[in-house]
Amino acid sequence: MSTSQPVQLRTACNRDCPDACSLLATVQDGRVVRLQGDPRHPVTQGFLCHRTSRFLERQYSDERITEPLWREGDSFRPISWDQALGQIAAKMLQFRSESGPTSILYYRSGGSLGLMKHVTDHFFERFGPVTLKSGDICTGAGDAAQMADFGEEESHDLFDVWSSRSIVLWGKNLYASSVHLIPVVKEARRRGARLILIDPVWHRTAELCDRYLQPRPGGDAALALGVARVLFERQLVDPEAPRYCDHLEAFRGLATSRSLDEWAAEADVAVCDLEALAELYAERPVSTLIGWGLQRRTRGSATIRVIDALAAISGNLGLPGGGVSYYFKRRGAFDLSFTAGLDAAPRAIPEPMLGRGMLAAADPPIRMVWVTAGNPVAMLPESRTVAEALRTRELTVVVDSFLTDTARCAHLVLPTTTLLEDDDLLGAYGHHWLAEVRPVAAPPPGVKTDYEIAQLLAQRVGLAEHFSAPAEEWKRRMLRGVADRGAALEDLRSGPVRNPQAPRILFADRQFATPTGRVNLIHQLPAEATPVMVPEPGQPPRMLLMPLSTEKAQGSQWVSGADQGLLEATVHPDSAPGFGDGQAAVVESELGRLRVRLRFDTRQRRDVLLVPKGGWLRQGRCANALIPARVTDAGGCAVYYDTPVRLLPDQEAV
C-alpha cells in the first residue's frame, strides 16, 4: 500500500540514442512508477520511444546485479566491495610495476553517453596512461569524413529543416533511430518540403516520403557521383563553388569518369532517378540528413565524403534549410580539458579489431582489461574472438547492471547504476539541447556509479586527492565555458537549455575549419568496395548480412525476455528458394553459422539479409559472430554490412 503522494522529478535518458530525451519520472514510495517524455522539451515533446517507455521493466528486473561478483569456473559468487576493490588495486599496481601501465586496457563504449564517464577516463589516464581503443565502431568513418571535408563535425539546428525546400534522408531510419525527428520532418512537409529517402533497406520511413530510392548496398557513392555528373553536365553547380571548394576540377573528373548509365548501373537505380535528384539538389535549399549505417562499409568514409561534396557543389552549404547533418557535436558545450584521451595513450587498439588486438598485443601483452558502458562481445565483430580475449586475460573487470555476454567473460563484475539512478551531464548527437541526469531513484544497496567506483579505487592506488570532489563539482567544471551564457547547472535544472555555442546555420559565411578555409572535396575513391552479390549457377543465393538497429532494444540492452528464441532474419522470398515464410534456417558466413527464423518481405532487395543488431552470443542470436573484424577506409569504423552469407537448411528442424 502506498504511504506517500507521488512526486514528479526530471532527468534525462543517457543511452546511445541521438534524442537524449528529457524524462519526467513519477516516484512513489521511493520507486519510479511511471516514465514519460517532458512536454516542455522542444525535441522530446512529451513522448518516448518504445525502448525507454518500457525501461522500468529493465530498472526493476530480477536479473539485475546488485553486488560484486567473482567468477569461479562457469559461475559467479558474490564478494564484498572491499574484497573486490582490494583485488583490483593490488593487480593494477602489480601489472604497472611489472609490465608498465600499457599492459592495462581501458574500454569504454556508448552504453551511457554521460559526460561524467570522462572522469573515469581521467582516472585511468592518471594511473597510467593505459592502452585505449581507437576509432568508433558505429560512426568513426563518417566522423573522419566530415572532419576531412569541413574541418568540423556539426549540424544545423534541428528545426532548420523547416526552411528546407527538400529533405533527403540518406540511409536514415527515423522509426528505429530518430523517432523524435518524425514530427519535425512531418511539419516541414506540411510547410511544403519534399521528403526523399535513399536506403537499400525498406522501412517505415519510406511511407513518410514523396520519393524512395532503393540502391544496391554500398551503391550510395555511385548514386551521389551520378547526381554530381548531372549537375556538372547541366551547369547546375553553384557558380560560387570555385570560391569555397578545393579540388573542384578533380571532383568533376571523378564524377565524369563514368557515364551516367554506368553510375546508375553501379548504384542499381534508374538514370531518371539520378536526374531527378540532381534537379532537386539544384533547387536549393536541400537539407541532407545522413543516417548511421552508410559508413559501416568498406569504403564508408569515402561514401560520406561524396555526399558532402554533392551538397557543397550544389550550393547547399551555409544557407538556411541546407547543410549535411551527420552528427551534432554533443560534447561541444563541455570543458573536458582535464583528460587528453588518445593523445595521452601510449598504445591504442582499433575498436573493430579489439579481440584480435588484445590477443596479439606484445611488449607488453594486455594483462588486464576494464570494460564499462559497453558489451563488446555482443556489439563488436568476431564476437567469439572478443570473448576469448577477455576470458584469457589475467584480470578482466566489467562494470554493468546485468550479466551480459561480456560480463560473463569477466573475472570480476561490478554493479553499476542505471540511467534513473545516475548523476551526470548530457549532450545529444541528434540536436543541440543539454541536460542534467539526476538520480530520481536510489540505487539498490551495493550499487555504485562509475565515478564512485573510480573514487574508491583511487583511494587504494594513491590517487585519492585527484578524485575526492563530489560529482556536482565535476559537472560545474565541465560547464564553466557556457555557465555565463545561460547554461549553468542551475539553468539545466530549471528546464531545457540549448547549447549557446552551437550555430543555427553551420558555415553561414562559407568559411570552413580546414587548413585552407575551403571545403576539401574528395577526388579519389578507394579501390575496395562492397561486394556485388552476383548469382552463381547451382549455388544458393548470396546476400549481404545487415544487423540493423531495432525499435525494441538500445544496442544490446534488451528488456528481459525480449531477446529470446530464434533470431528473425528478413529476406525477399526470391532469395530463399526452397524455404517457407516462418521456417527455421541457417545463415552461414566464412566465420560460422547461426540459426534463424525467416520472415519474407517482398519490399526488400534480393541481395540483403536483415537481422536485429545487438543479439546476445550465449542465446544464439549474435549476428556479429558471423562478421569478420575489419576497419573502414578511415575513422576506425567497423565493416558491419559487407559480409556475404548464404541460407542453408536447418538440420535441427529436419
N, C-alpha and C positions, 0 to 999 in steps of 0.2 A: 504494500500500500504506500502511495506517495505521502511524504511528510513535508514537502515544501512546494512552493509555487515555481513553475518553470520560468527560467530566465533565458534570454536570447543573447548570445555572445558572437562576436565577429572574429573570423580568422580567414585563412586562405589555403587553397589547395596547392601543395608543393610538389605534386608528382609530375612526371615528364610529359607535359602537355603544353601547347602554346598558349592556352587560355588563362592559366593561373587564376582560377575563379576566386572571387570574394565569396566567402561562405557565411551563412548565418546558422549557428548551431543552437538548437533548443536543448537546454540542460535542465534535468530534474533529478534531485537526489544524487548529484554527482555523476550522472550518466547522460550521455548525449542521446536524446530520444528522437531527434529529427534533424536532418540536414537540408538546407535549401540555398539556392543562389541568392545573392544580395541584390535586391531590385534597385538599389541606389548606384550600383556599379555600372558604368556605361557599356561595358563589354559583357559581363555576366548576365545582366538584365533579368535577374530573378529566376533563372533556370540552370540546371546542372546536366551534365552528360549522364548517360546510363551508368557508367562506371562509378562515378562519385555519388550518384543517387543511392547506390547500393553499398556505399563504403561502410556503413555501420555493421553490416554482416561480417566484414573483414575486421573492423575495430574490435568487435566482441566475439570473435571466433574462438572456439575451444582449442584450435590448433596453434594459437599464439604462444610464443616463447616468453616466459616471464622470469627466468633465472638463467645464469650462465650454464652452459652445457659442455662437458668434456667427452670427447669420443673415445670409446673403448670397443675396438673391433668395428662391428657394423651398427652399434647402438651408442646412445649417449646417456651420461648420468649427470645430474645436477651437481654443481660445486658452488662455493660461495664467491662473491665478488673479490674478496680479499685473496682467496686462493688463485682465482683466475688472473687478476692483475699482477699478483706476485710472480706467477709463472711467466707471464708475458714480459714483464720488465726484466726478469733475470735472463730470458732468452735474447731479448733485444740488446741488452748490454753485452752478453756473451758474443753474439754474432757481430756486433760492431767492433768489439775488441779483437776478435779472431780474423774476421774477413772484411771489415770495413762496412760502413752503412749501406753501401751499394748492394750488399747481399740481402737487403730487405726490400721487398716490392710493396709499394702502397698503391692500391687500386680503388679509385672512386669513380662511380658512373652516375647516371641521371635518375636513380630511383627516388631521390629527393633533389630538387633544384634550389634548396635553401642556401643562402649566402653564408650562413654560419659553418657550412661544411668546409669552406675555405680556411677556417680557423684550424680544423683538423689537418688540412693540408699543411698549414704552417707548423703544426706540431711535428710532423714527420720531416719537414724541411729543417727545423731547428735541431732535431735529434740527429739528422744525417748531414746533408741531404741524402735521400734514399733513391732507389730506382722508381721511376714512374711509367705510366703508359703515355704514348704519344698518339696524336690523331684523334679522330672521333668516329666510332663505328657507324653512326647514323648520318651526321651532317658534314663530316670533315671535307669531303670533296667539294661540296657547294661552298663551304666556308672559304676554302683556298681559292675557288674560282672568283668569288666576289672581291676578295682582297687583291687578287691579281689584276682584276679588271678596274676596280674603283678605288683600291687602297683603303676601303672602308666596307663594313658589312652592317647595313642598317636598312630601314624601310620607311616609306611614307607613313604618316599617321593612318591608323586602321580605317578611319572613316573618310579618308581622302578618295576612296573608290566612288563616293557619291558624286564626285566631279568627273568620273570616267565616262567616255563615250562607249568603250568596250572594256570588258574584264576577261582576261584569258587565265583560266585555271589550268595551269600546266602540271599535270600529274598530281592534282590536289583533290583528295577525298574529304570533303567537308564533313560528312556524317561520321567518319571514323576519327578524324584527326583535328578538325577545326569547327566543332559544332556551333560555337558562338559567332562564327563568321557567316553562318547561314542567314540570320535576319539582316545582317549588314548588306550582303550582296542581293538579297531579295528587295531591300529598299532601293539599292542602286538600280536594279532592274525596273522598279516601279517609276523611278525618275527618268527612265529611258535608256539605260545602259544595256548593251548586249552581253550575254554571258556565253563564253566558249570553253568547253572542256576538251583537253587533249590528254589522253591516257590510254595505254594499251589494255587496261582493265576496265570493264564496265562496272560502274557502281551508281548508287542512287543520285549522286551529284549530277549525272547526265540529265536527270529529269528536271533539274532546275534551269537547264541551259538551252539557248537558242540553237546551238550547233555543237555537235560532238564528233571529234576526230579520234580514231582508234588505231594509231600507228603500230608498226611492228615493235616489239620490245627492244629497246636500245636504238630505235629509229628516230628519236627526237632531234638529234643533231642534224641528221639529214633533212628532216622536215624543216627545221629552222633555217638551214642553209638554202633550201629550195625557195623558201619565202624571201630570204635575203636576195637571191638571184633575181626574183621578180622585181623587187624594189630597185635594184640596180638597172635592170633592163628597161623598166618603165619610167626611170628617172623620178622615182618616188622617195629617194633617200633625202633626208633633211639637208637642205642647202648649207646649213651651219655645221654639219657633221665634220668637215675637214678642220674646223677650228678647234673642236673639243675631242676629237678622236685621233689617237695614234694608230698607225698601221692600217689606215682605211683602204689604201690600194691593195695591200697584201690580203686583207679580208675580202675585198672584191675578187681577188684572184682565187681565193679558196671557194667562194660562193659560185663562181663561174667555171670552176674546174670540172664540173659535171653539168650535163644538160638538165633541164627541168624534168624531163622524163626519167633520167637516171636518179635524181634525188627523190622523186616521187616513188620510184620502184624500191629504192633502198628503205624509204620510210614506210612503204606499203600503204600509201594513200593516193588519191587521185590528183592529177595535175590541177584540176579545178579547185581542189581544196587548198593547195599552195597559193594559187592566185587569189582566192577569196580571203585567205588570211593576210596576204600582203596588202590587199586593198584596205582591210580592217586596220592594220598597223599604220598605214599611211593616213588614215582618218583619225588623227590624234584628238584627244588623249586616250591612250590604252594603258591600263594597269595590268601587269603580268604578275600573277601570284603563283610562285613555284612551290610545289609540294616537296616532301622529303623522301622521295623514292627514286627520282631521276638519277641522283648521284650515286646510288648504290649499285652501280655497274662498272665494268672495267674502265671505261673512259668517262666516268660520271662527272668529273670536274670539267672536262672539255665540253660536255653537253651543256652544263650550266653557263659556261663561258660563251658558247654560241648564242644561247638565248639572251644573255646580257648584251651581246653585240647587236642582235636583232633589235632590241629595244633602243640601243644607242643610235644606230644609223637611221632608224625611222623617226628619230626626234622625240622619243617618249621618255626621256630623262629630264629631270629638273623642272617639270611643269605639273600643276595640279591635275590629279586624275591619271598621272603616268607612273613611271617607276617600275623597278623589278623588285618585288618583295619576296625574299627568300627567308630572311631571319631578322627578327628585331633584336636589338642589342640589349639583351636582358641584364647584363652586368654593367651597362654604361653609366648608370647613376651612382654606382657604389665605389668607394675607395677600398681597393683590395691591395694596396701597395705594400702591406705587411708580408705578403708572400710572393715569391718570384716564380713559382711554378716550374715549368720546363726549363726556364733559363738557369735555374739553380741545380737541376738534376744532373748527376754525373752520368746517368745512363737512362735510356728510355726504350721501351718495347712497344712497337706499333700495336694499337689495341686489337685490330683484327687478327694479329699473329700472336696473341697473348700466350696461348697454350704452347705453341712451338717455341716461342721466345723464352719462356720460363725453363723449358726442358733443355734448350741449347745454351743458356747463359753460362758463361765461364769467366774466370778472373775478375770477380769471384762468381761462383754459382749463386742462384737465388736460394737462400736457406729459409727465409720466412716471407709470408705474404699476409697482408692486411687488406681485407675486402670490405667496403662499405658502400651503401646506396647502389648496389648492383647485384645481379645474378648472372655472372659471365658464363657459367656452364650452359644456361638456357639461351642466353642472348647473343653469344659470340659464335662465329663459325667454328667448325670442328669441335663440337661440344665435348666429345669423348676425350680429345687431346687436352682440352682445358681442364676437364675433371681429373685426368691422370696427373697433370702438372700440379694441381692444387693438393691432391692426396699425397703426393710423394715429396713435398717439402718437409723440412724438419718441424716447422710450426706454421700452420695456416689458421688465421683468425678471421672469422666472418661476423660482421655486425649486422643483425637483421631482426625482424619481428617474427619470422616464420622459418621453418626448416626447408628452405629451398633446395634445389639441386646443388647449388654452390655451398650452402651451409652444411649439407651432408658430406661434403668433401673436407670440411674443416676439422682441425683437432679441437678447436675451441670456438663456441658460438656465444656471442654476447648479445643479450636482448636490448633492443632499442625502441624508441618512441615512434608512434605513428604521426601522421600529419595533424591529428586533432590534439596531440599532446606536446608537439614541438614548439620551440621558441626560436624564431628565425625572422629573416627578411627575404623578400621575394621580388624578382623582376620576371617579366614574361618574354617569351620569344615569339608571341603572336600579337602583341600590342605594347603600348608604352606605359601602362599603369603599374605602379609599385604597390607593394602590400607588406604588412607585417603578419607573420604567422604567430598567433598567440595560443598558448595552451588553453583549450576550452574544456578539457577533461584531464584529470590527474592520471598519470600512467600507473599501471599495476605496480605494487611494491616490488622493487628489484629491477625495474626497467629504467634505463638512463638514456639521455640524449647523447649524440656523438660528442658534443662538447664536454659534457660531464664525464664521459669515458676518458677523453683526452686529458682533462684536468686531473683525474685520479691517477692516470698513468704518468703524467708529468711529475707528480709528486714522488714517484718511485725511480725516475731516471734523471733527476737533477734539473728539471725544467719548471718547477713549481712556480717560480716568480714570474715566468712569462705567460702563464695561463691561469692566473689567480683571479682575474677580473670577471665579474658576472657577465652573462650573455648580453644584458642590456647595454653594458659599456662597449662591447664589441659592435653592437648594432649602431650605436651612436657614432662610433668611429667610422663605420662604413658609410654612413650617411652625411659625414661632415662636409662633403663637397657640394651637397644640394640642400643642406639644412636651412640655409638662409634664403632659399629660393622657393619656399613653400613645401619642402619635402623632408622636414624634420620628423623625428619619431612621433611627436605629438600630432603632427599633421596626418600621418599614416593611420594613427589610431582614431582620428575623427571622421575619416571617410576616404573615398577614392582619391588618389593623387597621381597625376600624370608626371612622368619624368620631365623635369623642367629643362633638361639638356637636350631632349630629343626634338629634332626639327619636325615641322608639319610636312614640309616638302623637302625631300632629300636632293642635294646638289642643285638648289634653285638658281645658283649663279653659274652653273655648268663648270664649276671648279671641282676637281676630284683630288683625292688624297694620294694619288700616285706620284712617283718622282717627277713627272713632267706636268702634273696638274691636269692631265687629259685621260680619257678612257683608254685603257690598254686593250685594244681589240685582239682577240685570238686570230691567228692566221695560219695555224697548222694543227691538224688532228693527229692524236696518237694512232699508231698503226693498228694496235689490238682493239677489237670491238666486241660487242655482244654477239655470240654465235647465232647464225641463222639456222633455224630448225628445218632443214630440207628433208622431205620424206625419203626413206631408204626402202627399196623394194624388199618385201619379205620380212621386214623388221617392224616391231611395234613403233608407233609414232613417238618421236622425241618431243618433249616440251621443256620450257624453262620453268624451274621451280621458283615461285614467288611467295615467300612468307610475308603476309601483309598485316598492317595494323587492323585491329578489330574494335568494334564498339563495346565489346564485353570485357576487355582486360586492358590495364595500363602496363605496357611492356609484358612482363611475366607475372604481374600482380593480379592473379585471378581471385575472384570470390570463391570461397570454399565450395567445392563440388562442381564448379563450372568447367574445370579443366579435366573432365573425366571421359572415358570411353574412347573409341577410335577417333583420331584426328579427321576432320572433314576436309576433303580435297575437292575443289570445284574445277570442272573441266567442261569443255564443249563436248557433246556426245560423240561427235565425229572423231575426237581424239582418244576415245576409249572403245574401239571396236571389240565386240565380244563381251563387254561389260554392261551391266544394267545400273540405272539410277538407284542409289541406296546400297549398292553392293560393296562388299569389302574387297580391297585390292592391296597391292604392294607397290610403293613408289621406290624405284631403285636409282641411285646415283653412283658415281665412281667410288664413293666412300661407304656406302651401305644401303640398307633397306629400312622402310618404315611402313607399317600397316596403316591404312586409311579407309574411310568410308566415302564413296564417291557421291558427289552431287552434280547433276548435269545442269548446264546453263547455256542455252544457245546464244546468249548475248556476249559470251566471252570469245576471244580469239582461240584458234585451234592450236596455237603454239605456246600456251601458258597452262600451268597447273598451280592453282591458288590454294594456299593454306593459311590459317591464322598464325601470326608470329607469337613467340613467347611461350610455346608449349613446353612442359617440363620433360626432361630426359627420362626420369625414373618412371613416368607414366606413359612412356612410349609415344609422346606427342611432340617431340622436339625436331622440327624440320632442320634446324641448324646443324644437327648431327650429320646431315647429308651434304652440307655445303663446305667445300674446301676453303681454307684460310688464304685469302688473297687481299691485296691492298689496291685501292683505286689509283688512277693515274696521278693524282695529287691529293693532299689533305688527309691521308691516312684513314679513309673510309673503308668499310668492309664491302666486298663484292658479293652482295646477297642474292642478286637476281639473275646471274649468268650461269647457273648450274643446270646442265641438261639432265633430264630424268626420263624414265620410261615407266609405264604401268605394267605390272605382272600379275598373274593370278595369285590369289591369297590361298596358300596351301592349307592354312588352318580352317578355312571355310569350305574346303572341298570334302 
